[in-house]
């Protein structure tokens, strides 16, 4: 209802709700809360509404253009089986420890 009442998407408010209200009861460390806020800011902003938006530099993770169920399933089937650390903002060497 809150989002429906707004003229545009209040991304900062949505991030606050997710990071503090939703996870706030489980994440008690302020540093961890800051981390969650930072991660959410990377993925929740006005540019994500662009069909061509890429979530990482290699372009493997992107918004699908075809928003039908079949189109989304096709796009998901093309994603790598193991997530690239870059999608989480980490260096590729992060896979070495996994």
C-alpha positions in Angstrom: 0.0 0.0 0.0 2.9 2.3 0.8 4.4 1.9 -2.6 1.0 2.4 -4.3 0.6 5.7 -2.6 3.9 7.1 -3.9 4.4 9.0 -7.2 7.7 7.2 -7.7 9.5 4.3 -6.0 11.1 5.5 -2.8 14.2 3.3 -3.1 15.8 4.6 0.1 12.7 3.9 2.1 12.4 0.4 0.6 16.1 -0.3 1.4 15.5 1.0 5.0 12.5 -1.3 5.4 14.3 -4.3 4.1 17.6 -3.7 6.0 16.4 -2.3 9.3 12.8 -3.5 9.7 12.9 -6.8 8.1 16.4 -7.9 9.1 16.8 -5.6 12.0 15.5 -8.1 14.5 18.0 -10.7 13.3 21.0 -8.5 12.5 22.1 -6.9 15.7 25.6 -5.7 14.7 25.6 -2.2 13.3 28.5 -3.1 10.9 26.4 -6.0 9.5 23.4 -3.6 9.2 25.6 -1.2 7.2 26.7 -4.0 5.0 23.1 -5.1 4.2 22.3 -1.4 3.4 25.2 -1.2 1.1 24.3 -4.4 -0.7 20.7 -3.4 -1.1 21.8 0.0 -2.5 23.8 -1.9 -5.2 20.7 -3.8 -6.3 17.7 -1.4 -5.5 17.9 1.8 -7.5 16.1 3.6 -10.4 18.4 2.0 -13.0 17.2 -1.5 -12.3 14.0 -0.7 -14.1 15.9 -0.4 -17.4 15.5 -3.7 -19.4 19.2 -3.5 -20.4 20.5 -3.1 -16.9 23.5 -5.4 -16.1 24.2 -6.4 -12.5 27.8 -7.2 -13.1 30.6 -6.1 -15.4 30.7 -9.3 -17.4 27.0 -8.9 -18.3 26.0 -12.5 -17.2 23.4 -11.1 -14.8 20.9 -8.7 -16.3 17.2 -7.9 -16.4 15.2 -10.0 -18.8 13.6 -8.2 -21.7 10.9 -10.9 -22.1 8.9 -10.8 -18.9 6.7 -13.8 -19.8 7.1 -16.8 -17.6 8.7 -18.7 -20.5 11.1 -15.8 -21.2 12.2 -15.6 -17.6 12.7 -19.3 -17.3 14.8 -19.2 -20.5 17.0 -16.4 -19.1 17.4 -18.2 -15.8 18.5 -21.4 -17.6 21.3 -19.4 -19.2 22.7 -18.2 -15.9 25.9 -19.9 -14.6 25.5 -22.7 -12.2 28.0 -21.2 -9.8 27.6 -17.5 -9.0 30.5 -15.3 -10.0 31.8 -13.4 -6.9 31.6 -10.2 -9.0 27.8 -10.2 -8.7 28.4 -9.7 -4.9 31.0 -7.0 -5.5 33.9 -9.4 -4.6 37.2 -10.1 -6.4 37.3 -13.3 -8.5 39.8 -14.7 -6.0 36.9 -15.1 -3.5 36.1 -18.4 -5.2 39.5 -19.8 -4.1 38.4 -20.1 -0.5 35.1 -21.8 -1.4 
